[in-house]
Amino acid sequence: LADKIRHALDTRSPYSIVITHRLLTDDDLKPEDILDSLRLDYVMACRIGRYPDFSEGVRAVLIDKDNTPIWQHDRLDAVEEDLIKAVFTMENRPELGYPQDQMNS
């Protein structure tokens, strides 16, 4: 099991690993309810999908199938704090468009 985890950490995007770690460990990001959780998930998907590592992962696994992505960062500690904060910031968040959102407006 440890070998599988190590392999995953060695081959996945450092950016995605750092974002996931922040999401799992930062109590300020803990959703209050299911709707809050869905909103956060949607925001993260929109923002992470625009980051170059997402398309690089798609290229390496689904298009070229060479499984040799070239990530923007080669180490976890190389991912800048500003990039991490940009995923979770409240500014300019895309709206989920869930019907309850419209009722609360």
Phi and psi restraints in degrees (range 20) as a CNS / XPLOR table:
assign (resid 1 and name C) (resid 2 and name N)
       (resid 2 and name CA) (resid 2 and name C) 1.0 -61.6 20.0 2
assign (resid 2 and name N) (resid 2 and name CA)
       (resid 2 and name C) (resid 3 and name N) 1.0 -37.9 20.0 2
assign (resid 2 and name C) (resid 3 and name N)
       (resid 3 and name CA) (resid 3 and name C) 1.0 -64.4 20.0 2
assign (resid 3 and name N) (resid 3 and name CA)
       (resid 3 and name C) (resid 4 and name N) 1.0 -39.2 20.0 2
assign (resid 3 and name C) (resid 4 and name N)
       (resid 4 and name CA) (resid 4 and name C) 1.0 -65.6 20.0 2
assign (resid 4 and name N) (resid 4 and name CA)
       (resid 4 and name C) (resid 5 and name N) 1.0 -42.8 20.0 2
assign (resid 4 and name C) (resid 5 and name N)
       (resid 5 and name CA) (resid 5 and name C) 1.0 -64.3 20.0 2
assign (resid 5 and name N) (resid 5 and name CA)
       (resid 5 and name C) (resid 6 and name N) 1.0 -44.9 20.0 2
assign (resid 5 and name C) (resid 6 and name N)
       (resid 6 and name CA) (resid 6 and name C) 1.0 -60.3 20.0 2
assign (resid 6 and name N) (resid 6 and name CA)
       (resid 6 and name C) (resid 7 and name N) 1.0 -42.8 20.0 2
assign (resid 6 and name C) (resid 7 and name N)
       (resid 7 and name CA) (resid 7 and name C) 1.0 -61.7 20.0 2
assign (resid 7 and name N) (resid 7 and name CA)
       (resid 7 and name C) (resid 8 and name N) 1.0 -44.7 20.0 2
assign (resid 7 and name C) (resid 8 and name N)
       (resid 8 and name CA) (resid 8 and name C) 1.0 -60.5 20.0 2
assign (resid 8 and name N) (resid 8 and name CA)
       (resid 8 and name C) (resid 9 and name N) 1.0 -44.8 20.0 2
assign (resid 8 and name C) (resid 9 and name N)
       (resid 9 and name CA) (resid 9 and name C) 1.0 -67.0 20.0 2
assign (resid 9 and name N) (resid 9 and name CA)
       (resid 9 and name C) (resid 10 and name N) 1.0 -32.2 20.0 2
assign (resid 9 and name C) (resid 10 and name N)
       (resid 10 and name CA) (resid 10 and name C) 1.0 -77.7 20.0 2
assign (resid 10 and name N) (resid 10 and name CA)
       (resid 10 and name C) (resid 11 and name N) 1.0 -22.4 20.0 2
assign (resid 10 and name C) (resid 11 and name N)
       (resid 11 and name CA) (resid 11 and name C) 1.0 -110.0 20.0 2
assign (resid 11 and name N) (resid 11 and name CA)
       (resid 11 and name C) (resid 12 and name N) 1.0 -11.8 20.0 2
assign (resid 11 and name C) (resid 12 and name N)
       (resid 12 and name CA) (resid 12 and name C) 1.0 -89.6 20.0 2
assign (resid 12 and name N) (resid 12 and name CA)
       (resid 12 and name C) (resid 13 and name N) 1.0 163.3 20.0 2
assign (resid 12 and name C) (resid 13 and name N)
       (resid 13 and name CA) (resid 13 and name C) 1.0 -62.0 20.0 2
assign (resid 13 and name N) (resid 13 and name CA)
       (resid 13 and name C) (resid 14 and name N) 1.0 122.8 20.0 2
assign (resid 13 and name C) (resid 14 and name N)
       (resid 14 and name CA) (resid 14 and name C) 1.0 -56.1 20.0 2
assign (resid 14 and name N) (resid 14 and name CA)
       (resid 14 and name C) (resid 15 and name N) 1.0 -37.2 20.0 2
assign (resid 14 and name C) (resid 15 and name N)
       (resid 15 and name CA) (resid 15 and name C) 1.0 -58.2 20.0 2
assign (resid 15 and name N) (resid 15 and name CA)
       (resid 15 and name C) (resid 16 and name N) 1.0 -49.5 20.0 2
assign (resid 15 and name C) (resid 16 and name N)
       (resid 16 and name CA) (resid 16 and name C) 1.0 -65.0 20.0 2
assign (resid 16 and name N) (resid 16 and name CA)
       (resid 16 and name C) (resid 17 and name N) 1.0 -37.5 20.0 2
assign (resid 16 and name C) (resid 17 and name N)
       (resid 17 and name CA) (resid 17 and name C) 1.0 -64.8 20.0 2
assign (resid 17 and name N) (resid 17 and name CA)
       (resid 17 and name C) (resid 18 and name N) 1.0 -44.0 20.0 2
assign (resid 17 and name C) (resid 18 and name N)
       (resid 18 and name CA) (resid 18 and name C) 1.0 -65.3 20.0 2
assign (resid 18 and name N) (resid 18 and name CA)
       (resid 18 and name C) (resid 19 and name N) 1.0 -41.7 20.0 2
assign (resid 18 and name C) (resid 19 and name N)
       (resid 19 and name CA) (resid 19 and name C) 1.0 -62.1 20.0 2
assign (resid 19 and name N) (resid 19 and name CA)
       (resid 19 and name C) (resid 20 and name N) 1.0 -45.3 20.0 2
assign (resid 19 and name C) (resid 20 and name N)
       (resid 20 and name CA) (resid 20 and name C) 1.0 -62.4 20.0 2
assign (resid 20 and name N) (resid 20 and name CA)
       (resid 20 and name C) (resid 21 and name N) 1.0 -44.0 20.0 2
assign (resid 20 and name C) (resid 21 and name N)
       (resid 21 and name CA) (resid 21 and name C) 1.0 -59.2 20.0 2
assign (resid 21 and name N) (resid 21 and name CA)
       (resid 21 and name C) (resid 22 and name N) 1.0 -45.1 20.0 2
assign (resid 21 and name C) (resid 22 and name N)
       (resid 22 and name CA) (resid 22 and name C) 1.0 -61.9 20.0 2
assign (resid 22 and name N) (resid 22 and name CA)
       (resid 22 and name C) (resid 23 and name N) 1.0 -43.4 20.0 2
assign (resid 22 and name C) (resid 23 and name N)
       (resid 23 and name CA) (resid 23 and name C) 1.0 -60.3 20.0 2
assign (resid 23 and name N) (resid 23 and name CA)
       (resid 23 and name C) (resid 24 and name N) 1.0 -39.7 20.0 2
assign (resid 23 and name C) (resid 24 and name N)
       (resid 24 and name CA) (resid 24 and name C) 1.0 -81.3 20.0 2
assign (resid 24 and name N) (resid 24 and name CA)
       (resid 24 and name C) (resid 25 and name N) 1.0 -19.0 20.0 2
assign (resid 24 and name C) (resid 25 and name N)
       (resid 25 and name CA) (resid 25 and name C) 1.0 -114.5 20.0 2
assign (resid 25 and name N) (resid 25 and name CA)
       (resid 25 and name C) (resid 26 and name N) 1.0 -15.4 20.0 2
assign (resid 25 and name C) (resid 26 and name N)
       (resid 26 and name CA) (resid 26 and name C) 1.0 -91.0 20.0 2
assign (resid 26 and name N) (resid 26 and name CA)
       (resid 26 and name C) (resid 27 and name N) 1.0 109.1 20.0 2
assign (resid 26 and name C) (resid 27 and name N)
       (resid 27 and name CA) (resid 27 and name C) 1.0 -62.0 20.0 2
assign (resid 27 and name N) (resid 27 and name CA)
       (resid 27 and name C) (resid 28 and name N) 1.0 -25.8 20.0 2
assign (resid 27 and name C) (resid 28 and name N)
       (resid 28 and name CA) (resid 28 and name C) 1.0 -67.5 20.0 2
assign (resid 28 and name N) (resid 28 and name CA)
       (resid 28 and name C) (resid 29 and name N) 1.0 -18.3 20.0 2
assign (resid 28 and name C) (resid 29 and name N)
       (resid 29 and name CA) (resid 29 and name C) 1.0 -93.9 20.0 2
assign (resid 29 and name N) (resid 29 and name CA)
       (resid 29 and name C) (resid 30 and name N) 1.0 -4.9 20.0 2
assign (resid 29 and name C) (resid 30 and name N)
       (resid 30 and name CA) (resid 30 and name C) 1.0 -63.7 20.0 2
assign (resid 30 and name N) (resid 30 and name CA)
       (resid 30 and name C) (resid 31 and name N) 1.0 121.6 20.0 2
assign (resid 30 and name C) (resid 31 and name N)
       (resid 31 and name CA) (resid 31 and name C) 1.0 -65.4 20.0 2
assign (resid 31 and name N) (resid 31 and name CA)
       (resid 31 and name C) (resid 32 and name N) 1.0 147.1 20.0 2
assign (resid 31 and name C) (resid 32 and name N)
       (resid 32 and name CA) (resid 32 and name C) 1.0 -80.0 20.0 2
assign (resid 32 and name N) (resid 32 and name CA)
       (resid 32 and name C) (resid 33 and name N) 1.0 -32.3 20.0 2
assign (resid 32 and name C) (resid 33 and name N)
       (resid 33 and name CA) (resid 33 and name C) 1.0 -155.1 20.0 2
assign (resid 33 and name N) (resid 33 and name CA)
       (resid 33 and name C) (resid 34 and name N) 1.0 -177.7 20.0 2
assign (resid 33 and name C) (resid 34 and name N)
       (resid 34 and name CA) (resid 34 and name C) 1.0 -64.0 20.0 2
assign (resid 34 and name N) (resid 34 and name CA)
       (resid 34 and name C) (resid 35 and name N) 1.0 -38.4 20.0 2
assign (resid 34 and name C) (resid 35 and name N)
       (resid 35 and name CA) (resid 35 and name C) 1.0 -66.7 20.0 2
assign (resid 35 and name N) (resid 35 and name CA)
       (resid 35 and name C) (resid 36 and name N) 1.0 -40.8 20.0 2
assign (resid 35 and name C) (resid 36 and name N)
       (resid 36 and name CA) (resid 36 and name C) 1.0 -62.1 20.0 2
assign (resid 36 and name N) (resid 36 and name CA)
       (resid 36 and name C) (resid 37 and name N) 1.0 -38.7 20.0 2
assign (resid 36 and name C) (resid 37 and name N)
       (resid 37 and name CA) (resid 37 and name C) 1.0 -64.7 20.0 2
assign (resid 37 and name N) (resid 37 and name CA)
       (resid 37 and name C) (resid 38 and name N) 1.0 -43.5 20.0 2
assign (resid 37 and name C) (resid 38 and name N)
       (resid 38 and name CA) (resid 38 and name C) 1.0 -64.2 20.0 2
assign (resid 38 and name N) (resid 38 and name CA)
       (resid 38 and name C) (resid 39 and name N) 1.0 -40.2 20.0 2
assign (resid 38 and name C) (resid 39 and name N)
       (resid 39 and name CA) (resid 39 and name C) 1.0 -61.2 20.0 2
assign (resid 39 and name N) (resid 39 and name CA)
       (resid 39 and name C) (resid 40 and name N) 1.0 -47.4 20.0 2
assign (resid 39 and name C) (resid 40 and name N)
       (resid 40 and name CA) (resid 40 and name C) 1.0 -62.1 20.0 2
assign (resid 40 and name N) (resid 40 and name CA)
       (resid 40 and name C) (resid 41 and name N) 1.0 -43.1 20.0 2
assign (resid 40 and name C) (resid 41 and name N)
       (resid 41 and name CA) (resid 41 and name C) 1.0 -60.2 20.0 2
assign (resid 41 and name N) (resid 41 and name CA)
       (resid 41 and name C) (resid 42 and name N) 1.0 -43.0 20.0 2
assign (resid 41 and name C) (resid 42 and name N)
       (resid 42 and name CA) (resid 42 and name C) 1.0 -64.6 20.0 2
assign (resid 42 and name N) (resid 42 and name CA)
       (resid 42 and name C) (resid 43 and name N) 1.0 -45.8 20.0 2
assign (resid 42 and name C) (resid 43 and name N)
       (resid 43 and name CA) (resid 43 and name C) 1.0 -60.1 20.0 2
assign (resid 43 and name N) (resid 43 and name CA)
       (resid 43 and name C) (resid 44 and name N) 1.0 -46.5 20.0 2
assign (resid 43 and name C) (resid 44 and name N)
       (resid 44 and name CA) (resid 44 and name C) 1.0 -62.6 20.0 2
assign (resid 44 and name N) (resid 44 and name CA)
       (resid 44 and name C) (resid 45 and name N) 1.0 -43.2 20.0 2
assign (resid 44 and name C) (resid 45 and name N)
       (resid 45 and name CA) (resid 45 and name C) 1.0 -61.3 20.0 2
assign (resid 45 and name N) (resid 45 and name CA)
       (resid 45 and name C) (resid 46 and name N) 1.0 -43.6 20.0 2
assign (resid 45 and name C) (resid 46 and name N)
       (resid 46 and name CA) (resid 46 and name C) 1.0 -63.5 20.0 2
assign (resid 46 and name N) (resid 46 and name CA)
       (resid 46 and name C) (resid 47 and name N) 1.0 -45.1 20.0 2
assign (resid 46 and name C) (resid 47 and name N)
       (resid 47 and name CA) (resid 47 and name C) 1.0 -75.7 20.0 2
assign (resid 47 and name N) (resid 47 and name CA)
       (resid 47 and name C) (resid 48 and name N) 1.0 -42.2 20.0 2
assign (resid 47 and name C) (resid 48 and name N)
       (resid 48 and name CA) (resid 48 and name C) 1.0 -69.0 20.0 2
assign (resid 48 and name N) (resid 48 and name CA)
       (resid 48 and name C) (resid 49 and name N) 1.0 -34.0 20.0 2
assign (resid 48 and name C) (resid 49 and name N)
       (resid 49 and name CA) (resid 49 and name C) 1.0 -63.2 20.0 2
assign (resid 49 and name N) (resid 49 and name CA)
       (resid 49 and name C) (resid 50 and name N) 1.0 -22.4 20.0 2
assign (resid 49 and name C) (resid 50 and name N)
       (resid 50 and name CA) (resid 50 and name C) 1.0 -87.2 20.0 2
assign (resid 50 and name N) (resid 50 and name CA)
       (resid 50 and name C) (resid 51 and name N) 1.0 -13.2 20.0 2
assign (resid 50 and name C) (resid 51 and name N)
       (resid 51 and name CA) (resid 51 and name C) 1.0 -77.4 20.0 2
assign (resid 51 and name N) (resid 51 and name CA)
       (resid 51 and name C) (resid 52 and name N) 1.0 139.9 20.0 2
assign (resid 51 and name C) (resid 52 and name N)
       (resid 52 and name CA) (resid 52 and name C) 1.0 -55.7 20.0 2
assign (resid 52 and name N) (resid 52 and name CA)
       (resid 52 and name C) (resid 53 and name N) 1.0 -28.0 20.0 2
assign (resid 52 and name C) (resid 53 and name N)
       (resid 53 and name CA) (resid 53 and name C) 1.0 -63.8 20.0 2
assign (resid 53 and name N) (resid 53 and name CA)
       (resid 53 and name C) (resid 54 and name N) 1.0 -29.9 20.0 2
assign (resid 53 and name C) (resid 54 and name N)
       (resid 54 and name CA) (resid 54 and name C) 1.0 -63.7 20.0 2
assign (resid 54 and name N) (resid 54 and name CA)
       (resid 54 and name C) (resid 55 and name N) 1.0 -52.8 20.0 2
assign (resid 54 and name C) (resid 55 and name N)
       (resid 55 and name CA) (resid 55 and name C) 1.0 -66.9 20.0 2
assign (resid 55 and name N) (resid 55 and name CA)
       (resid 55 and name C) (resid 56 and name N) 1.0 -31.4 20.0 2
assign (resid 55 and name C) (resid 56 and name N)
       (resid 56 and name CA) (resid 56 and name C) 1.0 -66.3 20.0 2
assign (resid 56 and name N) (resid 56 and name CA)
       (resid 56 and name C) (resid 57 and name N) 1.0 -40.1 20.0 2
assign (resid 56 and name C) (resid 57 and name N)
       (resid 57 and name CA) (resid 57 and name C) 1.0 -64.7 20.0 2
assign (resid 57 and name N) (resid 57 and name CA)
       (resid 57 and name C) (resid 58 and name N) 1.0 -41.9 20.0 2
assign (resid 57 and name C) (resid 58 and name N)
       (resid 58 and name CA) (resid 58 and name C) 1.0 -61.7 20.0 2
assign (resid 58 and name N) (resid 58 and name CA)
       (resid 58 and name C) (resid 59 and name N) 1.0 -44.9 20.0 2
assign (resid 58 and name C) (resid 59 and name N)
       (resid 59 and name CA) (resid 59 and name C) 1.0 -58.7 20.0 2
assign (resid 59 and name N) (resid 59 and name CA)
       (resid 59 and name C) (resid 60 and name N) 1.0 -49.0 20.0 2
assign (resid 59 and name C) (resid 60 and name N)
       (resid 60 and name CA) (resid 60 and name C) 1.0 -68.3 20.0 2
assign (resid 60 and name N) (resid 60 and name CA)
       (resid 60 and name C) (resid 61 and name N) 1.0 -35.4 20.0 2
assign (resid 60 and name C) (resid 61 and name N)
       (resid 61 and name CA) (resid 61 and name C) 1.0 -95.3 20.0 2
assign (resid 61 and name N) (resid 61 and name CA)
       (resid 61 and name C) (resid 62 and name N) 1.0 -42.0 20.0 2
assign (resid 61 and name C) (resid 62 and name N)
       (resid 62 and name CA) (resid 62 and name C) 1.0 -102.7 20.0 2
assign (resid 62 and name N) (resid 62 and name CA)
       (resid 62 and name C) (resid 63 and name N) 1.0 -32.8 20.0 2
assign (resid 62 and name C) (resid 63 and name N)
       (resid 63 and name CA) (resid 63 and name C) 1.0 -92.0 20.0 2
assign (resid 63 and name N) (resid 63 and name CA)
       (resid 63 and name C) (resid 64 and name N) 1.0 -66.6 20.0 2
assign (resid 63 and name C) (resid 64 and name N)
       (resid 64 and name CA) (resid 64 and name C) 1.0 -80.6 20.0 2
assign (resid 64 and name N) (resid 64 and name CA)
       (resid 64 and name C) (resid 65 and name N) 1.0 -23.2 20.0 2
assign (resid 64 and name C) (resid 65 and name N)
       (resid 65 and name CA) (resid 65 and name C) 1.0 55.2 20.0 2
assign (resid 65 and name N) (resid 65 and name CA)
       (resid 65 and name C) (resid 66 and name N) 1.0 32.5 20.0 2
assign (resid 65 and name C) (resid 66 and name N)
       (resid 66 and name CA) (resid 66 and name C) 1.0 -93.4 20.0 2
assign (resid 66 and name N) (resid 66 and name CA)
       (resid 66 and name C) (resid 67 and name N) 1.0 -10.7 20.0 2
assign (resid 66 and name C) (resid 67 and name N)
       (resid 67 and name CA) (resid 67 and name C) 1.0 51.9 20.0 2
assign (resid 67 and name N) (resid 67 and name CA)
       (resid 67 and name C) (resid 68 and name N) 1.0 36.1 20.0 2
assign (resid 67 and name C) (resid 68 and name N)
       (resid 68 and name CA) (resid 68 and name C) 1.0 -128.6 20.0 2
assign (resid 68 and name N) (resid 68 and name CA)
       (resid 68 and name C) (resid 69 and name N) 1.0 65.6 20.0 2
assign (resid 68 and name C) (resid 69 and name N)
       (resid 69 and name CA) (resid 69 and name C) 1.0 -66.5 20.0 2
assign (resid 69 and name N) (resid 69 and name CA)
       (resid 69 and name C) (resid 70 and name N) 1.0 148.8 20.0 2
assign (resid 69 and name C) (resid 70 and name N)
       (resid 70 and name CA) (resid 70 and name C) 1.0 -111.3 20.0 2
assign (resid 70 and name N) (resid 70 and name CA)
       (resid 70 and name C) (resid 71 and name N) 1.0 100.1 20.0 2
assign (resid 70 and name C) (resid 71 and name N)
       (resid 71 and name CA) (resid 71 and name C) 1.0 -75.4 20.0 2
assign (resid 71 and name N) (resid 71 and name CA)
       (resid 71 and name C) (resid 72 and name N) 1.0 156.4 20.0 2
assign (resid 71 and name C) (resid 72 and name N)
       (resid 72 and name CA) (resid 72 and name C) 1.0 -64.8 20.0 2
assign (resid 72 and name N) (resid 72 and name CA)
       (resid 72 and name C) (resid 73 and name N) 1.0 -30.1 20.0 2
assign (resid 72 and name C) (resid 73 and name N)
       (resid 73 and name CA) (resid 73 and name C) 1.0 -125.2 20.0 2
assign (resid 73 and name N) (resid 73 and name CA)
       (resid 73 and name C) (resid 74 and name N) 1.0 143.3 20.0 2
assign (resid 73 and name C) (resid 74 and name N)
       (resid 74 and name CA) (resid 74 and name C) 1.0 -98.8 20.0 2
assign (resid 74 and name N) (resid 74 and name CA)
       (resid 74 and name C) (resid 75 and name N) 1.0 -5.5 20.0 2
assign (resid 74 and name C) (resid 75 and name N)
       (resid 75 and name CA) (resid 75 and name C) 1.0 -144.5 20.0 2
assign (resid 75 and name N) (resid 75 and name CA)
       (resid 75 and name C) (resid 76 and name N) 1.0 155.4 20.0 2
assign (resid 75 and name C) (resid 76 and name N)
       (resid 76 and name CA) (resid 76 and name C) 1.0 -61.1 20.0 2
assign (resid 76 and name N) (resid 76 and name CA)
       (resid 76 and name C) (resid 77 and name N) 1.0 -42.5 20.0 2
assign (resid 76 and name C) (resid 77 and name N)
       (resid 77 and name CA) (resid 77 and name C) 1.0 -75.1 20.0 2
assign (resid 77 and name N) (resid 77 and name CA)
       (resid 77 and name C) (resid 78 and name N) 1.0 -1.8 20.0 2
assign (resid 77 and name C) (resid 78 and name N)
       (resid 78 and name CA) (resid 78 and name C) 1.0 -89.1 20.0 2
assign (resid 78 and name N) (resid 78 and name CA)
       (resid 78 and name C) (resid 79 and name N) 1.0 -10.8 20.0 2
assign (resid 78 and name C) (resid 79 and name N)
       (resid 79 and name CA) (resid 79 and name C) 1.0 -77.2 20.0 2
assign (resid 79 and name N) (resid 79 and name CA)
       (resid 79 and name C) (resid 80 and name N) 1.0 118.0 20.0 2
assign (resid 79 and name C) (resid 80 and name N)
       (resid 80 and name CA) (resid 80 and name C) 1.0 -69.2 20.0 2
assign (resid 80 and name N) (resid 80 and name CA)
       (resid 80 and name C) (resid 81 and name N) 1.0 142.6 20.0 2
assign (resid 80 and name C) (resid 81 and name N)
       (resid 81 and name CA) (resid 81 and name C) 1.0 -58.0 20.0 2
assign (resid 81 and name N) (resid 81 and name CA)
       (resid 81 and name C) (resid 82 and name N) 1.0 -35.9 20.0 2
assign (resid 81 and name C) (resid 82 and name N)
       (resid 82 and name CA) (resid 82 and name C) 1.0 -60.7 20.0 2
assign (resid 82 and name N) (resid 82 and name CA)
       (resid 82 and name C) (resid 83 and name N) 1.0 -36.4 20.0 2
assign (resid 82 and name C) (resid 83 and name N)
       (resid 83 and name CA) (resid 83 and name C) 1.0 -66.5 20.0 2
assign (resid 83 and name N) (resid 83 and name CA)
       (resid 83 and name C) (resid 84 and name N) 1.0 -38.5 20.0 2
assign (resid 83 and name C) (resid 84 and name N)
       (resid 84 and name CA) (resid 84 and name C) 1.0 -67.7 20.0 2
assign (resid 84 and name N) (resid 84 and name CA)
       (resid 84 and name C) (resid 85 and name N) 1.0 -48.3 20.0 2
assign (resid 84 and name C) (resid 85 and name N)
       (resid 85 and name CA) (resid 85 and name C) 1.0 -60.5 20.0 2
assign (resid 85 and name N) (resid 85 and name CA)
       (resid 85 and name C) (resid 86 and name N) 1.0 -34.5 20.0 2
assign (resid 85 and name C) (resid 86 and name N)
       (resid 86 and name CA) (resid 86 and name C) 1.0 -62.5 20.0 2
assign (resid 86 and name N) (resid 86 and name CA)
       (resid 86 and name C) (resid 87 and name N) 1.0 -29.1 20.0 2
assign (resid 86 and name C) (resid 87 and name N)
       (resid 87 and name CA) (resid 87 and name C) 1.0 -70.2 20.0 2
assign (resid 87 and name N) (resid 87 and name CA)
       (resid 87 and name C) (resid 88 and name N) 1.0 -37.0 20.0 2
assign (resid 87 and name C) (resid 88 and name N)
       (resid 88 and name CA) (resid 88 and name C) 1.0 -101.4 20.0 2
assign (resid 88 and name N) (resid 88 and name CA)
       (resid 88 and name C) (resid 89 and name N) 1.0 -5.8 20.0 2
assign (resid 88 and name C) (resid 89 and name N)
       (resid 89 and name CA) (resid 89 and name C) 1.0 -59.8 20.0 2
assign (resid 89 and name N) (resid 89 and name CA)
       (resid 89 and name C) (resid 90 and name N) 1.0 150.1 20.0 2
assign (resid 89 and name C) (resid 90 and name N)
       (resid 90 and name CA) (resid 90 and name C) 1.0 -80.6 20.0 2
assign (resid 90 and name N) (resid 90 and name CA)
       (resid 90 and name C) (resid 91 and name N) 1.0 -17.6 20.0 2
assign (resid 90 and name C) (resid 91 and name N)
       (resid 91 and name CA) (resid 91 and name C) 1.0 -68.7 20.0 2
assign (resid 91 and name N) (resid 91 and name CA)
       (resid 91 and name C) (resid 92 and name N) 1.0 137.1 20.0 2
assign (resid 91 and name C) (resid 92 and name N)
       (resid 92 and name CA) (resid 92 and name C) 1.0 52.5 20.0 2
assign (resid 92 and name N) (resid 92 and name CA)
       (resid 92 and name C) (resid 93 and name N) 1.0 39.0 20.0 2
assign (resid 92 and name C) (resid 93 and name N)
       (resid 93 and name CA) (resid 93 and name C) 1.0 -73.4 20.0 2
assign (resid 93 and name N) (resid 93 and name CA)
       (resid 93 and name C) (resid 94 and name N) 1.0 135.2 20.0 2
assign (resid 93 and name C) (resid 94 and name N)
       (resid 94 and name CA) (resid 94 and name C) 1.0 -67.3 20.0 2
assign (resid 94 and name N) (resid 94 and name CA)
       (resid 94 and name C) (resid 95 and name N) 1.0 145.3 20.0 2
assign (resid 94 and name C) (resid 95 and name N)
       (resid 95 and name CA) (resid 95 and name C) 1.0 -86.3 20.0 2
assign (resid 95 and name N) (resid 95 and name CA)
       (resid 95 and name C) (resid 96 and name N) 1.0 137.4 20.0 2
assign (resid 95 and name C) (resid 96 and name N)
       (resid 96 and name CA) (resid 96 and name C) 1.0 -68.6 20.0 2
assign (resid 96 and name N) (resid 96 and name CA)
       (resid 96 and name C) (resid 97 and name N) 1.0 -34.6 20.0 2
assign (resid 96 and name C) (resid 97 and name N)
       (resid 97 and name CA) (resid 97 and name C) 1.0 78.5 20.0 2
assign (resid 97 and name N) (resid 97 and name CA)
       (resid 97 and name C) (resid 98 and name N) 1.0 19.7 20.0 2
assign (resid 97 and name C) (resid 98 and name N)
       (resid 98 and name CA) (resid 98 and name C) 1.0 -69.7 20.0 2
assign (resid 98 and name N) (resid 98 and name CA)
       (resid 98 and name C) (resid 99 and name N) 1.0 139.8 20.0 2
assign (resid 98 and name C) (resid 99 and name N)
       (resid 99 and name CA) (resid 99 and name C) 1.0 -51.2 20.0 2
assign (resid 99 and name N) (resid 99 and name CA)
       (resid 99 and name C) (resid 100 and name N) 1.0 -36.6 20.0 2
assign (resid 99 and name C) (resid 100 and name N)
       (resid 100 and name CA) (resid 100 and name C) 1.0 -65.4 20.0 2
assign (resid 100 and name N) (resid 100 and name CA)
       (resid 100 and name C) (resid 101 and name N) 1.0 -28.9 20.0 2
assign (resid 100 and name C) (resid 101 and name N)
       (resid 101 and name CA) (resid 101 and name C) 1.0 -59.3 20.0 2
assign (resid 101 and name N) (resid 101 and name CA)
       (resid 101 and name C) (resid 102 and name N) 1.0 -41.4 20.0 2
assign (resid 101 and name C) (resid 102 and name N)
       (resid 102 and name CA) (resid 102 and name C) 1.0 -72.0 20.0 2
assign (resid 102 and name N) (resid 102 and name CA)
       (resid 102 and name C) (resid 103 and name N) 1.0 -30.6 20.0 2
assign (resid 102 and name C) (resid 103 and name N)
       (resid 103 and name CA) (resid 103 and name C) 1.0 -71.8 20.0 2
assign (resid 103 and name N) (resid 103 and name CA)
       (resid 103 and name C) (resid 104 and name N) 1.0 -30.7 20.0 2
assign (resid 103 and name C) (resid 104 and name N)
       (resid 104 and name CA) (resid 104 and name C) 1.0 -86.6 20.0 2
assign (resid 104 and name N) (resid 104 and name CA)
       (resid 104 and name C) (resid 105 and name N) 1.0 -6.4 20.0 2
